[in-house]
């Protein structure tokens, strides 16, 4: 489970440009998720997850990694 969370974070961070510049919808989603995580809002961080992602990592599971 931890490997999944770390992999997800790496993918999200790798997809963002420096200074949180938003050039694509993927980057906008990544920045939004990181902002939610920065504020401890794990429900908000998982709001854009599809059903498969939610099954793999719920907001409660994500919060338990913090």
N, C-alpha and C positions, 0 to 999 in steps of 0.2 A: 504494500500500500504506500509506503514511504517513497519507494522508487517511482511510483506513478505520480505522486505529488511533486517530487523533485523534477521529473521529466516534464511535467506540465509547466512548472515555473520556468524551466530553461527554455522551453519552446516559446513561452509568452515573452520573456525578456529578450530572446534572440529576435523576435519579430518586431520589437519596438526600436525606433531610431533614438539617437541621443536627445536629451531634454524633452522627452515625451512628445516629439513631433508626430502628428497624426497625418499620414499620407494615404492610408488605405483603410477599408472597413475592418480588416483583421487587426491593424494597429490600434484603431479606435476601441475595439473590443478588448484588446490586451491592456491598453491604458486604463480603461474603465475598471477592469478586473483588479489591476494593481492598485488603483485608487481605493477600491472597496477593501482590499486586503490591508492597505496602509491604515485604514480607519477601523479595522477589526470587524468589518461588516461581511461575514462569511456567506450570509444569505444573498446579499447583493453580488458578492464575488462569483457565485454560482448561478446567477440569474440568466446568463447567456448560455449555460450548459444545455446540450441536447439531452435526450432521455438516456442515451448510452453513457454519456459523461456523468450524469447525475447518479446513475446506477453504480458507477465506479468510484465516485467521490461526492458524497453529500456535503452539505454545508456543515453539518455537525462533525463529519470526519475531517474536513478541512480545518475546522476550528481546533480539533484535538491535536493537530500537527504544529499549531502555533506555540 
